[in-house]
């Protein structure tokens, strides 16, 4: 465990870390992804159209951008719960849905992804975008996602991944560990938090490994697709 991991895990919990960078969270997401995060979220929302949805759960929703994209994709015809451990991020999300006048369809819950506050078989789709790698017990969380999903419902996970090109991998790792914290500090956010997030990306499971984990949690028809040269990967599964 490096110094940054030790600092964050022992002085701050993950929720507090994200709350600490909440003010610049959206801005940095857009800048650091070169705006590709908009396209990636649209892809996740489109994947949920494979099933007939009335209720969707978006885990690790952050400031609600994924929940709002789901609302737009489904043209306001579904109910969406956005769940996150950071109250500060959720409060930003609440302001967004109020501005869009969709708070009757999109609501936010402060809770732990490993202990979802729902009964079994509640949701037609469960999504998580760039949040799984920050969960301590990933298998437990994915089993929770399975538990609250209805039979025939889908799971869609979007996570940072490992580029397929070796040269691009070296360039990408330099960007993550050197450029991203520097940009965060210029904007006014906490560079140590972004060094931590960079490490979580570098150390995260390969798509094949994550697919096996999803299947071991009970999901079926598990598949994945690399996007943008492998920078991110979208995983899909069905509850049978």
Secondary structure as GFF3:
##gff-version 3
##sequence-region A 1 240
A	DSSP	alpha_helix	3	11	.	.	.	ID=ss1
A	DSSP	alpha_helix	14	20	.	.	.	ID=ss2
A	DSSP	three_ten_helix	22	24	.	.	.	ID=ss3
A	DSSP	alpha_helix	25	32	.	.	.	ID=ss4
A	DSSP	alpha_helix	36	47	.	.	.	ID=ss5
A	DSSP	three_ten_helix	48	50	.	.	.	ID=ss6
A	DSSP	beta_strand	55	59	.	.	.	ID=ss7
A	DSSP	alpha_helix	65	73	.	.	.	ID=ss8
A	DSSP	beta_strand	79	84	.	.	.	ID=ss9
A	DSSP	alpha_helix	87	99	.	.	.	ID=ss10
A	DSSP	beta_strand	106	110	.	.	.	ID=ss11
A	DSSP	beta_strand	123	129	.	.	.	ID=ss12
A	DSSP	three_ten_helix	132	134	.	.	.	ID=ss13
A	DSSP	alpha_helix	138	148	.	.	.	ID=ss14
A	DSSP	beta_strand	149	160	.	.	.	ID=ss15
A	DSSP	alpha_helix	166	174	.	.	.	ID=ss16
A	DSSP	pi_helix	175	179	.	.	.	ID=ss17
A	DSSP	alpha_helix	180	187	.	.	.	ID=ss18
A	DSSP	alpha_helix	191	202	.	.	.	ID=ss19
A	DSSP	alpha_helix	207	216	.	.	.	ID=ss20
A	DSSP	beta_strand	220	227	.	.	.	ID=ss21
A	DSSP	three_ten_helix	228	230	.	.	.	ID=ss22
A	DSSP	beta_strand	232	238	.	.	.	ID=ss23
###
